[in-house]
Amino acid sequence: MNYTEGLFQFIEKSPTPFHVIDNMKQELEEQGYKQLLEREEWKLEHGGKYYVIRNGSAMVAFRVPEGTFSGFQIVASHSDAPCLKLKENPELWSEQAYVRLNVEKYGGMICSTWFDRPLSLAGRVMVKDGNSIETKLVKINRDLLMIPSLAIHMDRKVNDGKSYNKQIDMLPVLSGSVKESGEIKAIIAKELDVETEDIYGMDLFLYNRMKAVRWGSEEEFIGCPRLDDLECAFTSAKAFLTAGNQKNINVFACFDNEEVGSGTKQGAKSTFLFDVLWRTNQALGYSEEDFYRALAGSFLLSCDNAHAVHPNYRQKTDTTNCTYMNEGIVVKSHAGQKYTSDAVSIAVFKMICEKAGVPVQFFANRSDEAGGSTLGNLAMAQVSMNTVDIGLPQLGMHSAYETAGVKDVDSMIRAIQEFYQTHIKANADGNYILKE
């Protein structure tokens, strides 16, 4: 089955982490999953299906088998992407002719890719209703903003390389006429059908309005915003919902704030995953000893996209550990453990992929260049288990519009389905048995 169109629809509906999690929530509930609130007592049943949301932007979902379990089988991805975030007092008046918005950079974005393309705003809004505060999601579904480039006639050296001042160069234009202060709040209030004075807080982000497309001579490539890491979030969620396991607890985790270091209550560095696993164990009537035994027998797939070889910059990738789009799932390794893959976890995942009939590629950074990091090593500070870092190969990572391979979407879903439905049992330290 080709899931590309489903990926496109998901990304179109998910301009911010809040929308990502809300869309996942709707799909989980359609399949009978029950929401658990962290502030309430948990009463769980064998055979039950549950999910937990933190901050509206991170989620952990899990399915309990009918009988006893020996561990947790976890797949983790993230909901955020590099972009521009609106500051609290956003309007800037310029030359009595324009209103611009005061924004700041979120994550390691490629600034130049945000120029000269239609943009809009999305996020969450806190609305006062009597004595209560309610969260509402907003997505302005029209071309609202643009960041115009400076003409080459005024910057003759622009093609020789340019450094962008985030406070000056990256400000989007909202309006061609000067209006009263509070224009953004008025636009949001109209969009939500609420009174302006009832808006008490906003987390708003700029998002790229360009549609996802298939391109290439055989339409073998995907062009799309936010592929890092919504491609992995989408594929792992689809696999989670379509594969069962009667020996272990299947867990789907989607964290926020990976692009800014994960050091938040909803990030991979937080106690979120540990809290859910610990409370699940307790609510099912198992002891603390049982919990740590289960962790020791658990396994994590850390899913975050990987760099494909760029045809114009082959020298930027390792000689032998380099990857290509449409040629399979990427296993990432790093001697300094920015990627947590090791011989044990790689071997287990290779067996999973063999069973699924999915090709595997290997990625390592050039030894003379620093690479990025991901979720696995951060999450393991709270819950220690064997982990392999994987992803799908792409070009233009952290661009406003990225490229990936069509075939890889299906490959990832098949591999994660196989992972979830395989009983992975730790027989001894470094030894595993894989059973259906």
N, C-alpha and C positions, 0 to 999 in steps of 0.2 A: 504493500500500500504506500502511496506517495502522500506525505503529510505536509508538503510545501505550502499549499494553499491554507491549511489550518494554521501554520506558523505565521503566514502573512496576516491573517485575520487576528490572531492573538496579539501580534506586535502593534497592529493598527489600533486595537482597543486598549493598549497598555503603554501610554506615553510616560508614566511615572511609576515608581515602585508601588505606590498606593493602588493604582489601577491594576498592576500585575497581580497583586495579592487578592484584590476584590474579584477579579475575573477567575482566578483559581478557586476562590471560595465558592463562587456560584457553581462551578463544574463539580467540585467535591460534594456539595449539597445535593446536586442532581443525582449523584450516585450513592446517596445515603449516608454520607459522612456527617457526624455531629460535632458542632463546635464546643470546645472546652474553654472556659474562661480561667485565666491564671489566678484570679482573686477568689475563686469559688472552689469548694471541695470537688474532687474528681471521683466519680463512681463509674468504673469501667467494667466491661464484660468481655469474656473470651468470645472471639468472633466479631467484636465491635470495630467500628471505623470512626476515627476521630481526627480533628485538626485543632491547632492552637495558633492564634495570630498575636503578634506583638508589634505595637506601634502602627498597626495598619499597613506595614511595609515588609514584614517578615512572617514566615509561616513554617510550622512543622506539622506534618500530617502523618498518621500511622494507622496500620491495620493489625489487629491482634488475632493470632491464630486461635482455632477452637481449643487446642490443647496446650501443653507446656511449650516453652520456647527456650532455645539455648543462646540466643544473641539477637542483635539488631543488625539489619542490613539497610544501610543508609546511603542515599544519594543527595548531595548538596550542590546548590547553584546559588546565584545571586540575582536580585531584582533590579538593581540600579545600573545606570550607565552614565558616562561623563556628559555633562551638559552645563547650562548656565542657570543659576538660581536667582530669583528675584530677592532683592534686599527689602527690608521692612518698609522704608519710605522710598518708593521706587521712582517717582516722577522727577525728571530733570527737564527744565525749560531751556531751550537753546535758540538764540537769535530771534526771539519773538516769532518763530516760525515752526518750530518742531517741539514735540514732546518725546524725549528718550526715556528709557528705563534703566535704572541703576541695578546692575547685576553683578554677581561674582561667579567665578569658575568653580564648578563641582567636578572633582576628579581630573585625571590627566587627559583632557580633551585635545584634539588637533584643532587649534583655533581657526586656522584658515578655512576649514571646511564648513564653518558656520556662516560665512559671508554669502550674500546675494542669493538666498534661497528663502522661500516662505516658511515662517515660523509662527508658533502660537504658544499659548500658556495652558498648563494643566497642573493639577496637584490636589491638595486638600485644604479645606476652609473650615474654620471653627466658627459656628454660628450660635449665638445666644438665643435661647428659647425659655423665657421666664427665668427660673433659677438654675437652669441647666445649660450645658454647652454640648453641642452636637457636631460630630464630624460629617462633612459632606464632601464628596469628590466632585471635581470640576474638570472638564476638558472643553476648551473653547474650540469648536470644530470649524474654524474658518481661518483664512490667512490674515493674521493680525499684525505681525511684526516682520521686520527685516533688518539685517545689519549690512548696510551698503559699503562696498569697498571704496577706497580712495582711488580716483582715476590715475592711470599711469602717467598722465601729463603732469600730475602734482607729486608723483613719487617715482622718478625715473629708475630708481634702483630696486623697485619692488621685486623684480624677477631675479635679482642677485641674492635674495634671501632677506627675510623680514622678521623682526622681533616684535611681538604684539604686546602693547601695554593694556593689561586687562581692565584698567580703570578708564581708559580713553577709547581704545580701538574697538572694544567688544560690546558697546552699548547699542541695543536695538532701537530703531525708530518705531514709535507707536502712532504718532499723530502728526499731521501737517498743519495743525492750528493749536494755539495755546489755549488750554482750558483751565478750569479750576483744579486745585489740588484734590486728589482722590479719584482721578479718572479710572485707574485700574480697579479700585474697590467698587466703583459704580458699575463697571463692566461685569465684574464677578457677581455682584448682587443681582444684576439683571439676568445673568445666566442661570443662577440658582433660584430666582424668584423669591429673594429675601430682601429685607431692608438693609441699606448700607450700614446704618449704625449698629446692626446686630452682628456684623462680622467682627470677631474679636481676635482672629489670627489666621495667617495664611502661609502655607508652604507651597510656593508656586515655582515651576520650572519651565524654561523654554523647551519646546520639542520641535523636531524637524517634521514638516508637513509632507515631505515627498513620499509618495507611495512606494511600496515594495514591488519589485519586478523580477522576472526571470530574464536573463540576458546571455549572450554568447551565440555562436553559430548554431549550436544545438540546444540553446536555452539551458545550458548546464550550470549556470551560475545564478546566485541570488544576490540582488542588490536591495539593501534594506537598512533602516535605522536600527540601532540598539541590538544588533546581532550578538554582541558581547554584553550581557550574557543571557539574553532572553531566548536565544536558540537552545542553549542547554537547559534553561528553566522549562521551556515548552516541551522538549523531548523527554526530559526526566519525569515531568508531570504526567505526560501521556503514558509512558511506560508504567509508572506507579499505579495508574488507574486501570491498567489492562493486564496486570500480572499478579498472581497470588503466591503465598508461601504459607504452608501449614506447620512449619518447623521453627521459623524465626519471625520476629516482628519487622515488617517492611516499613521504612521511614522515608519520607520525602521532606527535605529541608530547603527553604529558599530564604537566604539572608539578605539584609540590606547593607548599604554603606561599604561594600567591598572596594569600591573605587576610591574611597577616602581612608582606607586603612582598617576597616571593620571594628574599630574600637568604640562601638556604641552598644546600648542595651539590646539592639536588634541586629547587631553584626555577628560575624562568625567568631570573634574574640570573646563574645559575651557568654553568659551562663545559659543562654536560651536553650540550646540543644541538650545540655546536661540536665537542666531543670525538667524538661519534658520527659526525657528518658527515666530520670530518677522517680518522678511522680507517677509515671506509668507503671514502673516496677512496683512501687508501694501500693498503688490503687488496685493492682491485681493480686495483692496479698503475698508478695514475695519479700524476702528479707534483704538487708543490706549486703550480706554475703552473696546472695543470689544475684544482686545487681552487678557487683564487681566481677563475678564469674561470667555474667552475660556480656559485659563490656569486653572482657578479655577474648571472648569468642566472636566479637562483632567485626564488621568490615564497612569501610566508607569509600564511596566513589566521590571524589571532589571534582565537580564538572564546571570547567571554565574554559572558554575558547582559547585556541592556540594559533600561533603565527604560521601561515603557509609561506612557502618560498615566493618572494616577489620577483616576477620575471625581469624587472629593471634593476633589481638590487640583490642579485644572487649572493654577492659577497657578504651580505648582512646575516646570513644563516650558517649554521654549522655545516661542516663538509659532509658528514655521514648521518647526522641526526637531524634531518630536515623533512618537512611534510608538504603535501600537495592536496589541494581541494579535490573532492570526489574520489579519494583513494583510502578512505577509512578513518577510524577514530585515532586520535593522537594520545599517546602516553607520554607525559612530561616528567623529566628527571632533572635533578640539580644536586650537585655534591654538597652544597651548603644548606640543603633541605628547604629552600623556598618552595620546591615541589617535593612532596613527601614520598613519592614512589620509591620503592626499593625492590630488590630481587624477589622478595616474598610476594609483595602486593602485585607486582607486575606479572609474576607467574600465574597468580590466581585470575587476574583479569584476562590474560591471554587465553586461558582455558575457557573462560566465559565467552569470549569472542569467537573462539573456535567452535563452541557448541552452537552459537548463534549464526555462524557462517558470515562473520563480519571481519573485514580486513583491519589490521592494526598498523599504525605508524609510530615512530619514536621521535621526540623532539628534545633537544638540549640547546641552551644558549651557546653562542660562541664564548670561548673561555676568556676572551679579552673584552667582552662587553657585558654590562649588567642587564639582566632581564627583569621582568615583572614578578609579582608574587600572586597568590591566589588564596583559596579558602582553607585547604586541607591542613596546612601547618598551623594556622591560627586556631581552627576549631579543636585541634588535638591538644591544645593547652588545657582544655576543660574536660574532654572525654577522650582518653587515649585508646586507640585501636589501630589496626593495620589499615593503611589508606593508600590509594593510588590516585594520582592527579591525572585527569583526562580532559579532553575537550575536542572541539571540531575545528579544523583548519580554516583560517580566514585571512583575507587581506584588508588593509585599511583599518586595523583595530584602533578604536577610539576616535575614528572619524565620525562626522555626523551622518555618514552614509557608508556602510561597510559591505564587503563582498564575501560570500561563502559558496559552498558547493551543494547542489540539489541532492545528490545521492547520499551525502553524509547525514542529512536529517533522518532519513529512513534507517541508516546504519546505526545511529545512536539509539533510536527507539528500540530496535531489535536487540541490541546489546544490553541495554538496561532492563528490558523485559526479561531476558535470560538471567541477568543478575538477580532480579527480584524473585524469580520463580525457582532458582537453584538454592538448595539448602547448603550454605557454606558453613562447615563445622571445623573449628580449630581442634585438631587432634593432639597437637603438642606445639611448643613454641616454634614457629616457622613451618609447621606441617598442617595441611588442610585436606579435608575430604569434601568434594563437591558432588552432591546428589540432587536428583530431581525431587 
